Amino acid sequence: MTAPHITITYCTQCNWLLRASWMASELLNTFGADLGAVTLKPGTGGIFVVDADGTRIWERKADGGFPDAAELKRRVRDAVLPDWALGHADKAAE
């Protein structure tokens, strides 16, 4: 089994690179080597989406804004690493 690949597509016109890179850093810090890659992909038109192995797990327009780090981690875990325990972030969701 190959490690999951996360892609964060962000709007360059909106200057969301810093937000995208922060979220990528949060994911890499949490999941480490259990992720195969986290890719930042520039886009335009107000796009901010996160895909996990090709499955959309967050879309700014559909989900009403940007995810906080804990929510994004939960969605990544649920989509591609279901056996992964998030500790206190799991308790906050209960």
PyMOL Python script that loads the backbone (N, CA, C, O; Angstrom):
from pymol import cmd

cmd.read_pdbstr("""\
ATOM      1  N   MET A   1       0.844  -1.184   0.000  1.00  0.00           N
ATOM      2  CA  MET A   1       0.000   0.000   0.000  1.00  0.00           C
ATOM      3  C   MET A   1       0.890   1.249   0.000  1.00  0.00           C
ATOM      4  O   MET A   1       1.847   1.338   0.769  1.00  0.00           O
ATOM      5  N   THR A   2       0.571   2.189  -0.853  1.00  0.00           N
ATOM      6  CA  THR A   2       1.347   3.423  -0.903  1.00  0.00           C
ATOM      7  C   THR A   2       0.775   4.438   0.088  1.00  0.00           C
ATOM      8  O   THR A   2      -0.414   4.423   0.407  1.00  0.00           O
ATOM      9  N   ALA A   3       1.637   5.301   0.554  1.00  0.00           N
ATOM     10  CA  ALA A   3       1.219   6.339   1.503  1.00  0.00           C
ATOM     11  C   ALA A   3       0.344   7.365   0.783  1.00  0.00           C
ATOM     12  O   ALA A   3       0.559   7.641  -0.397  1.00  0.00           O
ATOM     13  N   PRO A   4      -0.637   7.930   1.481  1.00  0.00           N
ATOM     14  CA  PRO A   4      -1.561   8.891   0.876  1.00  0.00           C
ATOM     15  C   PRO A   4      -0.878  10.168   0.394  1.00  0.00           C
ATOM     16  O   PRO A   4       0.130  10.608   0.947  1.00  0.00           O
ATOM     17  N   HIS A   5      -1.456  10.739  -0.641  1.00  0.00           N
ATOM     18  CA  HIS A   5      -0.965  11.985  -1.222  1.00  0.00           C
ATOM     19  C   HIS A   5      -2.039  13.054  -1.041  1.00  0.00           C
ATOM     20  O   HIS A   5      -3.185  12.868  -1.452  1.00  0.00           O
ATOM     21  N   ILE A   6      -1.668  14.156  -0.432  1.00  0.00           N
ATOM     22  CA  ILE A   6      -2.576  15.275  -0.197  1.00  0.00           C
ATOM     23  C   ILE A   6      -2.202  16.404  -1.160  1.00  0.00           C
ATOM     24  O   ILE A   6      -1.024  16.718  -1.329  1.00  0.00           O
ATOM     25  N   THR A   7      -3.204  17.007  -1.785  1.00  0.00           N
ATOM     26  CA  THR A   7      -2.981  18.163  -2.655  1.00  0.00           C
ATOM     27  C   THR A   7      -3.818  19.321  -2.147  1.00  0.00           C
ATOM     28  O   THR A   7      -5.028  19.192  -1.963  1.00  0.00           O
ATOM     29  N   ILE A   8      -3.168  20.450  -1.923  1.00  0.00           N
ATOM     30  CA  ILE A   8      -3.857  21.672  -1.525  1.00  0.00           C
ATOM     31  C   ILE A   8      -3.737  22.645  -2.691  1.00  0.00           C
ATOM     32  O   ILE A   8      -2.644  23.103  -3.026  1.00  0.00           O
ATOM     33  N   THR A   9      -4.879  22.956  -3.307  1.00  0.00           N
ATOM     34  CA  THR A   9      -4.919  23.905  -4.413  1.00  0.00           C
ATOM     35  C   THR A   9      -5.398  25.241  -3.857  1.00  0.00           C
ATOM     36  O   THR A   9      -6.457  25.321  -3.235  1.00  0.00           O
ATOM     37  N   TYR A  10      -4.615  26.280  -4.087  1.00  0.00           N
ATOM     38  CA  TYR A  10      -4.886  27.587  -3.483  1.00  0.00           C
ATOM     39  C   TYR A  10      -4.880  28.674  -4.554  1.00  0.00           C
ATOM     40  O   TYR A  10      -4.254  28.515  -5.602  1.00  0.00           O
ATOM     41  N   CYS A  11      -5.573  29.769  -4.291  1.00  0.00           N
ATOM     42  CA  CYS A  11      -5.673  30.883  -5.233  1.00  0.00           C
ATOM     43  C   CYS A  11      -4.467  31.813  -5.087  1.00  0.00           C
ATOM     44  O   CYS A  11      -4.210  32.364  -4.017  1.00  0.00           O
ATOM     45  N   THR A  12      -3.738  31.972  -6.188  1.00  0.00           N
ATOM     46  CA  THR A  12      -2.597  32.895  -6.173  1.00  0.00           C
ATOM     47  C   THR A  12      -3.066  34.343  -6.213  1.00  0.00           C
ATOM     48  O   THR A  12      -2.397  35.222  -5.671  1.00  0.00           O
ATOM     49  N   GLN A  13      -4.211  34.605  -6.850  1.00  0.00           N
ATOM     50  CA  GLN A  13      -4.745  35.965  -6.921  1.00  0.00           C
ATOM     51  C   GLN A  13      -5.160  36.471  -5.540  1.00  0.00           C
ATOM     52  O   GLN A  13      -5.115  37.670  -5.267  1.00  0.00           O
ATOM     53  N   CYS A  14      -5.565  35.537  -4.675  1.00  0.00           N
ATOM     54  CA  CYS A  14      -6.025  35.888  -3.317  1.00  0.00           C
ATOM     55  C   CYS A  14      -4.889  35.857  -2.300  1.00  0.00           C
ATOM     56  O   CYS A  14      -5.095  36.159  -1.125  1.00  0.00           O
ATOM     57  N   ASN A  15      -3.688  35.490  -2.754  1.00  0.00           N
ATOM     58  CA  ASN A  15      -2.514  35.409  -1.875  1.00  0.00           C
ATOM     59  C   ASN A  15      -2.694  34.400  -0.743  1.00  0.00           C
ATOM     60  O   ASN A  15      -2.375  34.690   0.410  1.00  0.00           O
ATOM     61  N   TRP A  16      -3.204  33.219  -1.075  1.00  0.00           N
ATOM     62  CA  TRP A  16      -3.454  32.193  -0.063  1.00  0.00           C
ATOM     63  C   TRP A  16      -2.321  31.181   0.054  1.00  0.00           C
ATOM     64  O   TRP A  16      -2.505  30.128   0.665  1.00  0.00           O
ATOM     65  N   LEU A  17      -1.159  31.471  -0.512  1.00  0.00           N
ATOM     66  CA  LEU A  17      -0.015  30.571  -0.388  1.00  0.00           C
ATOM     67  C   LEU A  17       0.368  30.359   1.067  1.00  0.00           C
ATOM     68  O   LEU A  17       0.618  29.225   1.476  1.00  0.00           O
ATOM     69  N   LEU A  18       0.420  31.408   1.844  1.00  0.00           N
ATOM     70  CA  LEU A  18       0.819  31.269   3.246  1.00  0.00           C
ATOM     71  C   LEU A  18      -0.155  30.363   4.003  1.00  0.00           C
ATOM     72  O   LEU A  18       0.271  29.510   4.781  1.00  0.00           O
ATOM     73  N   ARG A  19      -1.445  30.542   3.780  1.00  0.00           N
ATOM     74  CA  ARG A  19      -2.456  29.697   4.429  1.00  0.00           C
ATOM     75  C   ARG A  19      -2.287  28.242   3.991  1.00  0.00           C
ATOM     76  O   ARG A  19      -2.342  27.333   4.820  1.00  0.00           O
ATOM     77  N   ALA A  20      -2.085  28.021   2.698  1.00  0.00           N
ATOM     78  CA  ALA A  20      -1.919  26.666   2.177  1.00  0.00           C
ATOM     79  C   ALA A  20      -0.663  26.009   2.738  1.00  0.00           C
ATOM     80  O   ALA A  20      -0.684  24.832   3.100  1.00  0.00           O
ATOM     81  N   SER A  21       0.418  26.759   2.809  1.00  0.00           N
ATOM     82  CA  SER A  21       1.668  26.183   3.315  1.00  0.00           C
ATOM     83  C   SER A  21       1.580  25.908   4.810  1.00  0.00           C
ATOM     84  O   SER A  21       2.165  24.940   5.295  1.00  0.00           O
ATOM     85  N   TRP A  22       0.857  26.745   5.544  1.00  0.00           N
ATOM     86  CA  TRP A  22       0.655  26.488   6.974  1.00  0.00           C
ATOM     87  C   TRP A  22      -0.138  25.198   7.171  1.00  0.00           C
ATOM     88  O   TRP A  22       0.203  24.382   8.028  1.00  0.00           O
ATOM     89  N   MET A  23      -1.192  25.013   6.380  1.00  0.00           N
ATOM     90  CA  MET A  23      -1.993  23.792   6.506  1.00  0.00           C
ATOM     91  C   MET A  23      -1.183  22.561   6.101  1.00  0.00           C
ATOM     92  O   MET A  23      -1.310  21.503   6.716  1.00  0.00           O
ATOM     93  N   ALA A  24      -0.356  22.697   5.073  1.00  0.00           N
ATOM     94  CA  ALA A  24       0.521  21.598   4.677  1.00  0.00           C
ATOM     95  C   ALA A  24       1.480  21.253   5.813  1.00  0.00           C
ATOM     96  O   ALA A  24       1.710  20.080   6.109  1.00  0.00           O
ATOM     97  N   SER A  25       2.031  22.273   6.437  1.00  0.00           N
ATOM     98  CA  SER A  25       2.942  22.065   7.563  1.00  0.00           C
ATOM     99  C   SER A  25       2.243  21.359   8.719  1.00  0.00           C
ATOM    100  O   SER A  25       2.817  20.460   9.333  1.00  0.00           O
ATOM    101  N   GLU A  26       1.017  21.755   9.019  1.00  0.00           N
ATOM    102  CA  GLU A  26       0.245  21.104  10.085  1.00  0.00           C
ATOM    103  C   GLU A  26       0.049  19.618   9.784  1.00  0.00           C
ATOM    104  O   GLU A  26       0.210  18.772  10.663  1.00  0.00           O
ATOM    105  N   LEU A  27      -0.298  19.311   8.541  1.00  0.00           N
ATOM    106  CA  LEU A  27      -0.514  17.907   8.166  1.00  0.00           C
ATOM    107  C   LEU A  27       0.779  17.110   8.255  1.00  0.00           C
ATOM    108  O   LEU A  27       0.786  15.996   8.779  1.00  0.00           O
ATOM    109  N   LEU A  28       1.867  17.670   7.750  1.00  0.00           N
ATOM    110  CA  LEU A  28       3.146  16.966   7.805  1.00  0.00           C
ATOM    111  C   LEU A  28       3.642  16.801   9.232  1.00  0.00           C
ATOM    112  O   LEU A  28       4.225  15.772   9.573  1.00  0.00           O
ATOM    113  N   ASN A  29       3.417  17.793  10.055  1.00  0.00           N
ATOM    114  CA  ASN A  29       3.833  17.705  11.452  1.00  0.00           C
ATOM    115  C   ASN A  29       3.038  16.632  12.196  1.00  0.00           C
ATOM    116  O   ASN A  29       3.581  15.928  13.047  1.00  0.00           O
ATOM    117  N   THR A  30       1.767  16.512  11.875  1.00  0.00           N
ATOM    118  CA  THR A  30       0.916  15.537  12.558  1.00  0.00           C
ATOM    119  C   THR A  30       1.122  14.119  12.041  1.00  0.00           C
ATOM    120  O   THR A  30       1.344  13.196  12.825  1.00  0.00           O
ATOM    121  N   PHE A  31       1.048  13.942  10.725  1.00  0.00           N
ATOM    122  CA  PHE A  31       1.061  12.596  10.152  1.00  0.00           C
ATOM    123  C   PHE A  31       2.441  12.113   9.738  1.00  0.00           C
ATOM    124  O   PHE A  31       2.648  10.913   9.561  1.00  0.00           O
ATOM    125  N   GLY A  32       3.383  13.028   9.582  1.00  0.00           N
ATOM    126  CA  GLY A  32       4.766  12.666   9.272  1.00  0.00           C
ATOM    127  C   GLY A  32       4.902  11.733   8.084  1.00  0.00           C
ATOM    128  O   GLY A  32       4.320  11.971   7.026  1.00  0.00           O
ATOM    129  N   ALA A  33       5.671  10.674   8.265  1.00  0.00           N
ATOM    130  CA  ALA A  33       5.985   9.744   7.186  1.00  0.00           C
ATOM    131  C   ALA A  33       4.802   8.875   6.780  1.00  0.00           C
ATOM    132  O   ALA A  33       4.903   8.126   5.808  1.00  0.00           O
ATOM    133  N   ASP A  34       3.685   8.956   7.498  1.00  0.00           N
ATOM    134  CA  ASP A  34       2.490   8.217   7.084  1.00  0.00           C
ATOM    135  C   ASP A  34       1.843   8.835   5.848  1.00  0.00           C
ATOM    136  O   ASP A  34       1.003   8.211   5.200  1.00  0.00           O
ATOM    137  N   LEU A  35       2.241  10.068   5.526  1.00  0.00           N
ATOM    138  CA  LEU A  35       1.811  10.698   4.278  1.00  0.00           C
ATOM    139  C   LEU A  35       2.904  10.526   3.247  1.00  0.00           C
ATOM    140  O   LEU A  35       4.089  10.653   3.559  1.00  0.00           O
ATOM    141  N   GLY A  36       2.509  10.237   2.022  1.00  0.00           N
ATOM    142  CA  GLY A  36       3.485  10.099   0.947  1.00  0.00           C
ATOM    143  C   GLY A  36       3.971  11.440   0.445  1.00  0.00           C
ATOM    144  O   GLY A  36       5.139  11.597   0.089  1.00  0.00           O
ATOM    145  N   ALA A  37       3.052  12.427   0.418  1.00  0.00           N
ATOM    146  CA  ALA A  37       3.398  13.762  -0.050  1.00  0.00           C
ATOM    147  C   ALA A  37       2.266  14.721   0.273  1.00  0.00           C
ATOM    148  O   ALA A  37       1.102  14.333   0.377  1.00  0.00           O
ATOM    149  N   VAL A  38       2.640  15.978   0.427  1.00  0.00           N
ATOM    150  CA  VAL A  38       1.676  17.069   0.485  1.00  0.00           C
ATOM    151  C   VAL A  38       2.125  18.063  -0.572  1.00  0.00           C
ATOM    152  O   VAL A  38       3.218  18.624  -0.493  1.00  0.00           O
ATOM    153  N   THR A  39       1.276  18.271  -1.553  1.00  0.00           N
ATOM    154  CA  THR A  39       1.603  19.116  -2.692  1.00  0.00           C
ATOM    155  C   THR A  39       0.797  20.393  -2.653  1.00  0.00           C
ATOM    156  O   THR A  39      -0.412  20.367  -2.420  1.00  0.00           O
ATOM    157  N   LEU A  40       1.462  21.512  -2.881  1.00  0.00           N
ATOM    158  CA  LEU A  40       0.784  22.798  -3.028  1.00  0.00           C
ATOM    159  C   LEU A  40       0.645  23.083  -4.512  1.00  0.00           C
ATOM    160  O   LEU A  40       1.629  23.065  -5.251  1.00  0.00           O
ATOM    161  N   LYS A  41      -0.587  23.348  -4.945  1.00  0.00           N
ATOM    162  CA  LYS A  41      -0.858  23.554  -6.361  1.00  0.00           C
ATOM    163  C   LYS A  41      -1.498  24.927  -6.555  1.00  0.00           C
ATOM    164  O   LYS A  41      -2.600  25.162  -6.061  1.00  0.00           O
ATOM    165  N   PRO A  42      -0.830  25.837  -7.264  1.00  0.00           N
ATOM    166  CA  PRO A  42      -1.403  27.157  -7.482  1.00  0.00           C
ATOM    167  C   PRO A  42      -2.601  27.106  -8.419  1.00  0.00           C
ATOM    168  O   PRO A  42      -2.650  26.323  -9.367  1.00  0.00           O
ATOM    169  N   GLY A  43      -3.567  27.973  -8.117  1.00  0.00           N
ATOM    170  CA  GLY A  43      -4.760  28.099  -8.949  1.00  0.00           C
ATOM    171  C   GLY A  43      -5.219  29.544  -8.931  1.00  0.00           C
ATOM    172  O   GLY A  43      -4.519  30.417  -8.419  1.00  0.00           O
ATOM    173  N   THR A  44      -6.393  29.797  -9.487  1.00  0.00           N
ATOM    174  CA  THR A  44      -6.958  31.142  -9.530  1.00  0.00           C
ATOM    175  C   THR A  44      -8.459  31.064  -9.277  1.00  0.00           C
ATOM    176  O   THR A  44      -9.032  29.980  -9.164  1.00  0.00           O
ATOM    177  N   GLY A  45      -9.081  32.238  -9.191  1.00  0.00           N
ATOM    178  CA  GLY A  45     -10.530  32.295  -9.084  1.00  0.00           C
ATOM    179  C   GLY A  45     -11.092  32.004  -7.709  1.00  0.00           C
ATOM    180  O   GLY A  45     -12.242  31.581  -7.589  1.00  0.00           O
ATOM    181  N   GLY A  46     -10.301  32.224  -6.665  1.00  0.00           N
ATOM    182  CA  GLY A  46     -10.789  32.012  -5.313  1.00  0.00           C
ATOM    183  C   GLY A  46     -10.796  30.567  -4.860  1.00  0.00           C
ATOM    184  O   GLY A  46     -11.478  30.219  -3.897  1.00  0.00           O
ATOM    185  N   ILE A  47     -10.043  29.723  -5.547  1.00  0.00           N
ATOM    186  CA  ILE A  47     -10.030  28.301  -5.212  1.00  0.00           C
ATOM    187  C   ILE A  47      -9.210  28.024  -3.955  1.00  0.00           C
ATOM    188  O   ILE A  47      -8.125  28.574  -3.767  1.00  0.00           O
ATOM    189  N   PHE A  48      -9.743  27.175  -3.115  1.00  0.00           N
ATOM    190  CA  PHE A  48      -8.986  26.603  -2.009  1.00  0.00           C
ATOM    191  C   PHE A  48      -9.619  25.250  -1.726  1.00  0.00           C
ATOM    192  O   PHE A  48     -10.656  25.155  -1.070  1.00  0.00           O
ATOM    193  N   VAL A  49      -8.973  24.206  -2.234  1.00  0.00           N
ATOM    194  CA  VAL A  49      -9.487  22.854  -2.060  1.00  0.00           C
ATOM    195  C   VAL A  49      -8.379  21.942  -1.564  1.00  0.00           C
ATOM    196  O   VAL A  49      -7.198  22.158  -1.835  1.00  0.00           O
ATOM    197  N   VAL A  50      -8.792  20.920  -0.832  1.00  0.00           N
ATOM    198  CA  VAL A  50      -7.860  19.911  -0.338  1.00  0.00           C
ATOM    199  C   VAL A  50      -8.373  18.559  -0.808  1.00  0.00           C
ATOM    200  O   VAL A  50      -9.522  18.194  -0.558  1.00  0.00           O
ATOM    201  N   ASP A  51      -7.505  17.822  -1.493  1.00  0.00           N
ATOM    202  CA  ASP A  51      -7.827  16.490  -1.972  1.00  0.00           C
ATOM    203  C   ASP A  51      -6.890  15.492  -1.306  1.00  0.00           C
ATOM    204  O   ASP A  51      -5.709  15.771  -1.100  1.00  0.00           O
ATOM    205  N   ALA A  52      -7.428  14.341  -0.979  1.00  0.00           N
ATOM    206  CA  ALA A  52      -6.646  13.247  -0.409  1.00  0.00           C
ATOM    207  C   ALA A  52      -6.783  12.055  -1.345  1.00  0.00           C
ATOM    208  O   ALA A  52      -7.864  11.482  -1.475  1.00  0.00           O
ATOM    209  N   ASP A  53      -5.697  11.687  -1.988  1.00  0.00           N
ATOM    210  CA  ASP A  53      -5.702  10.611  -2.979  1.00  0.00           C
ATOM    211  C   ASP A  53      -6.808  10.795  -4.009  1.00  0.00           C
ATOM    212  O   ASP A  53      -7.475   9.834  -4.390  1.00  0.00           O
ATOM    213  N   GLY A  54      -6.999  12.024  -4.457  1.00  0.00           N
ATOM    214  CA  GLY A  54      -7.968  12.314  -5.493  1.00  0.00           C
ATOM    215  C   GLY A  54      -9.394  12.525  -5.017  1.00  0.00           C
ATOM    216  O   GLY A  54     -10.277  12.826  -5.820  1.00  0.00           O
ATOM    217  N   THR A  55      -9.631  12.371  -3.721  1.00  0.00           N
ATOM    218  CA  THR A  55     -10.965  12.581  -3.159  1.00  0.00           C
ATOM    219  C   THR A  55     -11.021  13.943  -2.492  1.00  0.00           C
ATOM    220  O   THR A  55     -10.178  14.249  -1.649  1.00  0.00           O
ATOM    221  N   ARG A  56     -11.978  14.749  -2.844  1.00  0.00           N
ATOM    222  CA  ARG A  56     -12.127  16.085  -2.270  1.00  0.00           C
ATOM    223  C   ARG A  56     -12.554  15.965  -0.802  1.00  0.00           C
ATOM    224  O   ARG A  56     -13.580  15.361  -0.487  1.00  0.00           O
ATOM    225  N   ILE A  57     -11.738  16.557   0.091  1.00  0.00           N
ATOM    226  CA  ILE A  57     -12.106  16.526   1.510  1.00  0.00           C
ATOM    227  C   ILE A  57     -12.419  17.909   2.062  1.00  0.00           C
ATOM    228  O   ILE A  57     -12.978  18.034   3.151  1.00  0.00           O
ATOM    229  N   TRP A  58     -12.058  18.949   1.313  1.00  0.00           N
ATOM    230  CA  TRP A  58     -12.432  20.313   1.715  1.00  0.00           C
ATOM    231  C   TRP A  58     -12.491  21.193   0.482  1.00  0.00           C
ATOM    232  O   TRP A  58     -11.605  21.150  -0.371  1.00  0.00           O
ATOM    233  N   GLU A  59     -13.547  21.994   0.396  1.00  0.00           N
ATOM    234  CA  GLU A  59     -13.664  22.992  -0.657  1.00  0.00           C
ATOM    235  C   GLU A  59     -14.194  24.273  -0.034  1.00  0.00           C
ATOM    236  O   GLU A  59     -15.293  24.297   0.520  1.00  0.00           O
ATOM    237  N   ARG A  60     -13.411  25.329  -0.126  1.00  0.00           N
ATOM    238  CA  ARG A  60     -13.753  26.587   0.539  1.00  0.00           C
ATOM    239  C   ARG A  60     -15.159  27.056   0.218  1.00  0.00           C
ATOM    240  O   ARG A  60     -15.903  27.434   1.123  1.00  0.00           O
ATOM    241  N   LYS A  61     -15.530  27.039  -1.036  1.00  0.00           N
ATOM    242  CA  LYS A  61     -16.851  27.545  -1.426  1.00  0.00           C
ATOM    243  C   LYS A  61     -17.973  26.650  -0.914  1.00  0.00           C
ATOM    244  O   LYS A  61     -18.985  27.157  -0.431  1.00  0.00           O
ATOM    245  N   ALA A  62     -17.821  25.353  -1.006  1.00  0.00           N
ATOM    246  CA  ALA A  62     -18.867  24.415  -0.570  1.00  0.00           C
ATOM    247  C   ALA A  62     -18.935  24.278   0.945  1.00  0.00           C
ATOM    248  O   ALA A  62     -20.015  24.106   1.510  1.00  0.00           O
ATOM    249  N   ASP A  63     -17.774  24.354   1.605  1.00  0.00           N
ATOM    250  CA  ASP A  63     -17.724  24.130   3.057  1.00  0.00           C
ATOM    251  C   ASP A  63     -17.792  25.419   3.865  1.00  0.00           C
ATOM    252  O   ASP A  63     -17.716  25.380   5.093  1.00  0.00           O
ATOM    253  N   GLY A  64     -17.934  26.550   3.199  1.00  0.00           N
ATOM    254  CA  GLY A  64     -18.139  27.807   3.912  1.00  0.00           C
ATOM    255  C   GLY A  64     -16.900  28.419   4.522  1.00  0.00           C
ATOM    256  O   GLY A  64     -16.940  28.877   5.663  1.00  0.00           O
ATOM    257  N   GLY A  65     -15.806  28.438   3.793  1.00  0.00           N
ATOM    258  CA  GLY A  65     -14.593  29.088   4.296  1.00  0.00           C
ATOM    259  C   GLY A  65     -13.434  28.112   4.375  1.00  0.00           C
ATOM    260  O   GLY A  65     -13.359  27.132   3.635  1.00  0.00           O
ATOM    261  N   PHE A  66     -12.542  28.413   5.287  1.00  0.00           N
ATOM    262  CA  PHE A  66     -11.334  27.614   5.440  1.00  0.00           C
ATOM    263  C   PHE A  66     -11.471  26.700   6.654  1.00  0.00           C
ATOM    264  O   PHE A  66     -12.120  27.058   7.637  1.00  0.00           O
ATOM    265  N   PRO A  67     -10.857  25.518   6.582  1.00  0.00           N
ATOM    266  CA  PRO A  67     -10.909  24.629   7.743  1.00  0.00           C
ATOM    267  C   PRO A  67      -9.933  25.097   8.818  1.00  0.00           C
ATOM    268  O   PRO A  67      -8.911  25.712   8.513  1.00  0.00           O
ATOM    269  N   ASP A  68     -10.255  24.802  10.079  1.00  0.00           N
ATOM    270  CA  ASP A  68      -9.218  24.976  11.086  1.00  0.00           C
ATOM    271  C   ASP A  68      -8.347  23.725  11.033  1.00  0.00           C
ATOM    272  O   ASP A  68      -8.733  22.723  10.430  1.00  0.00           O
ATOM    273  N   ALA A  69      -7.203  23.776  11.646  1.00  0.00           N
ATOM    274  CA  ALA A  69      -6.235  22.684  11.534  1.00  0.00           C
ATOM    275  C   ALA A  69      -6.811  21.370  12.050  1.00  0.00           C
ATOM    276  O   ALA A  69      -6.610  20.329  11.424  1.00  0.00           O
ATOM    277  N   ALA A  70      -7.517  21.393  13.170  1.00  0.00           N
ATOM    278  CA  ALA A  70      -8.061  20.154  13.744  1.00  0.00           C
ATOM    279  C   ALA A  70      -9.077  19.512  12.808  1.00  0.00           C
ATOM    280  O   ALA A  70      -9.070  18.293  12.633  1.00  0.00           O
ATOM    281  N   GLU A  71      -9.944  20.311  12.209  1.00  0.00           N
ATOM    282  CA  GLU A  71     -10.945  19.764  11.281  1.00  0.00           C
ATOM    283  C   GLU A  71     -10.283  19.174  10.052  1.00  0.00           C
ATOM    284  O   GLU A  71     -10.675  18.102   9.592  1.00  0.00           O
ATOM    285  N   LEU A  72      -9.287  19.857   9.516  1.00  0.00           N
ATOM    286  CA  LEU A  72      -8.589  19.342   8.349  1.00  0.00           C
ATOM    287  C   LEU A  72      -7.895  18.018   8.675  1.00  0.00           C
ATOM    288  O   LEU A  72      -7.950  17.081   7.879  1.00  0.00           O
ATOM    289  N   LYS A  73      -7.259  17.935   9.812  1.00  0.00           N
ATOM    290  CA  LYS A  73      -6.605  16.694  10.225  1.00  0.00           C
ATOM    291  C   LYS A  73      -7.608  15.558  10.369  1.00  0.00           C
ATOM    292  O   LYS A  73      -7.334  14.433   9.953  1.00  0.00           O
ATOM    293  N   ARG A  74      -8.774  15.846  10.961  1.00  0.00           N
ATOM    294  CA  ARG A  74      -9.811  14.815  11.092  1.00  0.00           C
ATOM    295  C   ARG A  74     -10.258  14.318   9.714  1.00  0.00           C
ATOM    296  O   ARG A  74     -10.419  13.117   9.500  1.00  0.00           O
ATOM    297  N   ARG A  75     -10.454  15.253   8.790  1.00  0.00           N
ATOM    298  CA  ARG A  75     -10.916  14.855   7.453  1.00  0.00           C
ATOM    299  C   ARG A  75      -9.860  14.054   6.702  1.00  0.00           C
ATOM    300  O   ARG A  75     -10.189  13.092   6.009  1.00  0.00           O
ATOM    301  N   VAL A  76      -8.596  14.444   6.834  1.00  0.00           N
ATOM    302  CA  VAL A  76      -7.520  13.665   6.210  1.00  0.00           C
ATOM    303  C   VAL A  76      -7.476  12.280   6.825  1.00  0.00           C
ATOM    304  O   VAL A  76      -7.418  11.280   6.110  1.00  0.00           O
ATOM    305  N   ARG A  77      -7.501  12.219   8.130  1.00  0.00           N
ATOM    306  CA  ARG A  77      -7.469  10.924   8.813  1.00  0.00           C
ATOM    307  C   ARG A  77      -8.636  10.054   8.372  1.00  0.00           C
ATOM    308  O   ARG A  77      -8.443   8.891   8.016  1.00  0.00           O
ATOM    309  N   ASP A  78      -9.850  10.609   8.392  1.00  0.00           N
ATOM    310  CA  ASP A  78     -11.033   9.830   8.022  1.00  0.00           C
ATOM    311  C   ASP A  78     -10.960   9.320   6.584  1.00  0.00           C
ATOM    312  O   ASP A  78     -11.414   8.213   6.291  1.00  0.00           O
ATOM    313  N   ALA A  79     -10.386  10.128   5.685  1.00  0.00           N
ATOM    314  CA  ALA A  79     -10.332   9.758   4.272  1.00  0.00           C
ATOM    315  C   ALA A  79      -9.249   8.731   3.952  1.00  0.00           C
ATOM    316  O   ALA A  79      -9.481   7.825   3.150  1.00  0.00           O
ATOM    317  N   VAL A  80      -8.076   8.855   4.561  1.00  0.00           N
ATOM    318  CA  VAL A  80      -6.953   8.024   4.102  1.00  0.00           C
ATOM    319  C   VAL A  80      -6.182   7.284   5.193  1.00  0.00           C
ATOM    320  O   VAL A  80      -5.398   6.385   4.889  1.00  0.00           O
ATOM    321  N   LEU A  81      -6.392   7.648   6.452  1.00  0.00           N
ATOM    322  CA  LEU A  81      -5.681   6.984   7.554  1.00  0.00           C
ATOM    323  C   LEU A  81      -6.653   6.698   8.704  1.00  0.00           C
ATOM    324  O   LEU A  81      -6.445   7.193   9.812  1.00  0.00           O
ATOM    325  N   PRO A  82      -7.708   5.911   8.464  1.00  0.00           N
ATOM    326  CA  PRO A  82      -8.785   5.762   9.446  1.00  0.00           C
ATOM    327  C   PRO A  82      -8.363   5.171  10.792  1.00  0.00           C
ATOM    328  O   PRO A  82      -9.060   5.370  11.787  1.00  0.00           O
ATOM    329  N   ASP A  83      -7.262   4.465  10.846  1.00  0.00           N
ATOM    330  CA  ASP A  83      -6.814   3.877  12.114  1.00  0.00           C
ATOM    331  C   ASP A  83      -5.924   4.809  12.921  1.00  0.00           C
ATOM    332  O   ASP A  83      -5.493   4.457  14.019  1.00  0.00           O
ATOM    333  N   TRP A  84      -5.648   5.987  12.393  1.00  0.00           N
ATOM    334  CA  TRP A  84      -4.753   6.947  13.028  1.00  0.00           C
ATOM    335  C   TRP A  84      -5.486   7.667  14.156  1.00  0.00           C
ATOM    336  O   TRP A  84      -6.574   8.198  13.934  1.00  0.00           O
ATOM    337  N   ALA A  85      -4.916   7.696  15.358  1.00  0.00           N
ATOM    338  CA  ALA A  85      -5.508   8.417  16.494  1.00  0.00           C
ATOM    339  C   ALA A  85      -4.966   9.842  16.530  1.00  0.00           C
ATOM    340  O   ALA A  85      -3.759  10.066  16.433  1.00  0.00           O
ATOM    341  N   LEU A  86      -5.880  10.802  16.672  1.00  0.00           N
ATOM    342  CA  LEU A  86      -5.473  12.208  16.710  1.00  0.00           C
ATOM    343  C   LEU A  86      -5.402  12.759  18.135  1.00  0.00           C
ATOM    344  O   LEU A  86      -5.181  13.956  18.318  1.00  0.00           O
ATOM    345  N   GLY A  87      -5.580  11.931  19.117  1.00  0.00           N
ATOM    346  CA  GLY A  87      -5.456  12.382  20.504  1.00  0.00           C
ATOM    347  C   GLY A  87      -6.494  13.426  20.867  1.00  0.00           C
ATOM    348  O   GLY A  87      -7.690  13.207  20.673  1.00  0.00           O
ATOM    349  N   HIS A  88      -6.053  14.557  21.391  1.00  0.00           N
ATOM    350  CA  HIS A  88      -6.976  15.594  21.871  1.00  0.00           C
ATOM    351  C   HIS A  88      -7.875  16.152  20.773  1.00  0.00           C
ATOM    352  O   HIS A  88      -8.979  16.611  21.066  1.00  0.00           O
ATOM    353  N   ALA A  89      -7.433  16.126  19.519  1.00  0.00           N
ATOM    354  CA  ALA A  89      -8.264  16.616  18.419  1.00  0.00           C
ATOM    355  C   ALA A  89      -9.485  15.713  18.211  1.00  0.00           C
ATOM    356  O   ALA A  89     -10.542  16.187  17.794  1.00  0.00           O
ATOM    357  N   ASP A  90      -9.344  14.424  18.500  1.00  0.00           N
ATOM    358  CA  ASP A  90     -10.496  13.515  18.431  1.00  0.00           C
ATOM    359  C   ASP A  90     -11.501  13.840  19.535  1.00  0.00           C
ATOM    360  O   ASP A  90     -12.710  13.812  19.304  1.00  0.00           O
ATOM    361  N   LYS A  91     -11.013  14.139  20.703  1.00  0.00           N
ATOM    362  CA  LYS A  91     -11.904  14.451  21.831  1.00  0.00           C
ATOM    363  C   LYS A  91     -12.699  15.717  21.582  1.00  0.00           C
ATOM    364  O   LYS A  91     -13.853  15.811  22.001  1.00  0.00           O
ATOM    365  N   ALA A  92     -12.105  16.701  20.904  1.00  0.00           N
ATOM    366  CA  ALA A  92     -12.801  17.960  20.621  1.00  0.00           C
ATOM    367  C   ALA A  92     -13.966  17.751  19.673  1.00  0.00           C
ATOM    368  O   ALA A  92     -14.925  18.522  19.695  1.00  0.00           O
ATOM    369  N   ALA A  93     -13.901  16.727  18.844  1.00  0.00           N
ATOM    370  CA  ALA A  93     -14.953  16.467  17.864  1.00  0.00           C
ATOM    371  C   ALA A  93     -16.151  15.747  18.483  1.00  0.00           C
ATOM    372  O   ALA A  93     -17.238  15.750  17.905  1.00  0.00           O
ATOM    373  N   GLU A  94     -15.965  15.135  19.644  1.00  0.00           N
ATOM    374  CA  GLU A  94     -17.053  14.371  20.269  1.00  0.00           C
ATOM    375  C   GLU A  94     -18.125  15.251  20.844  1.00  0.00           C
ATOM    376  O   GLU A  94     -19.102  14.751  21.401  1.00  0.00           O
TER     377      GLU A  94
END
""", "prot")
cmd.dss("prot")
cmd.show_as("cartoon", "prot")
cmd.util.cbc("prot")
cmd.orient("prot")
